[in-house]
Amino acid sequence: MKSMIWRPEAKDEQVNQYLDHENHAPYPTILISMFGLFCLLTMLVLLGSF
């Protein structure tokens, strides 16, 4: 069985820098989508009330 103790490798720092640079949640897209869904639901409620 392989040892469960983690030891840093030479490429770990490069991988961490890459992930810090690339791996971010798309917050603007999430906010725009939520706003669009809110507007769509509001429009459906207003049109449904007539």
C-alpha positions in Angstrom: 0.0 0.0 0.0 1.2 3.5 -0.8 2.2 5.8 2.0 -0.4 8.4 3.0 2.2 11.0 3.9 2.2 13.9 1.4 5.6 15.2 0.4 5.8 18.3 -1.9 6.9 17.7 -5.4 8.8 20.0 -7.7 5.8 20.8 -9.9 3.4 21.5 -7.1 4.1 25.2 -7.0 3.5 25.5 -10.8 0.2 23.6 -10.5 -0.9 25.9 -7.6 0.0 29.0 -9.6 -2.0 27.7 -12.6 -5.0 26.9 -10.4 -4.9 30.2 -8.7 -4.9 31.9 -12.1 -7.5 29.8 -13.9 -9.8 28.3 -11.3 -12.3 31.0 -10.4 -16.1 30.9 -10.1 -17.8 33.0 -12.8 -19.5 35.4 -10.4 -20.5 38.0 -13.1 -22.2 35.3 -15.2 -23.9 33.9 -12.1 -25.3 37.3 -11.1 -26.4 38.1 -14.7 -28.2 34.8 -14.9 -29.9 35.3 -11.6 -31.0 38.8 -12.6 -32.3 37.5 -16.0 -34.2 34.7 -14.2 -35.7 37.2 -11.8 -36.8 39.4 -14.6 -38.3 36.5 -16.6 -40.3 35.3 -13.5 -41.5 38.8 -12.8 -42.6 39.2 -16.4 -44.5 35.9 -16.3 -46.3 36.8 -13.0 -47.3 40.2 -14.4 -48.5 38.7 -17.7 -50.3 36.0 -15.8 -52.2 38.5 -13.7 -54.0 39.9 -16.7 
